[in-house]
Amino acid sequence: MKGVIESSLGWRRICYQYAFRTCAKGQRSAGAGKFQSPDVLCIILRMQIPPALNLLAISGSLRANSTNTALLGAAALLAPEGVAITVFEGLGALPHFNPDHADTPSPEVAAFVQAAVDADGLVIACPEYARNIPGTFKNALDWLVGSTQFPDKPVMLFNASPRASDAQAALRLVLSTMSARIVDDACITLDLLGRPWNAAAIVLDSRLAEPVRKALATFCNAIQ
C-alpha cells in the first residue's frame, strides 16, 4: 500500500522509532551486501494538531525506489515542529498537458493543482534525464502554468545528485518563468549516489539529515 507521509506535532517520536526499526531491520537483512527494508512510504501518519505550515513535496521521478522520493520522505520525517509535509504520489496519473482542457481538467489534474495552490510552499526533488528534467515532471508543471494563484509560490529544491546540474538549471528556468519564488538559501544538493537509499536510512545518517533539517528550517522561516 502506497500512502502519504505527513510530519506534524505529536508524531515526531513515532516517525523516528519507525525509521530506526525499519533501518535496523534492513541492515540485518543485508546479508549479501544488498540493502533491503520495508518502504517507509507505506506509512500513513495523520495529524492530530493542525500545523502552522503545510508543504507539498513533489518528486520528479516515477521509479519505485527513487532516491529523490526517498529524500522527500526523509524531509517529511525531519520537518520542523508545526510543519506538515505531504508527499504527492500522483505524478504518473496526470494526463498529457492540453491547453484545450485547462478549464475542464480531469479529477487528477484538478486535485494536483488544488494541492499545489493550497500548499504554503513546494518542496521539489527532481532527477536528471538527458541533461534535462523528466518529461512527466515537466508535464505536471505545465498544468500549473495557467493557475493565477501559483505566482510567488515559495519553492525549495532538493538535488539528490551533484551530477544533475543541468536539470537543476532547467528546473530553475521553468519555475522562474512560472513566477515561482525560489528560496535559494533553502536549496541543497546531497550525494545519494552509490547505494539504494530509503527515507529511514537518510533520517538516521546525520551527514544527510542535518542539511535537510536546516534547509527546511530556512525555508519555513522564509515563508512564515
Order of alpha helices (4+ residues) and beta strands (2+ residues): alpha-beta-alpha-beta-alpha-beta-alpha-beta-alpha-beta-beta-alpha-alpha
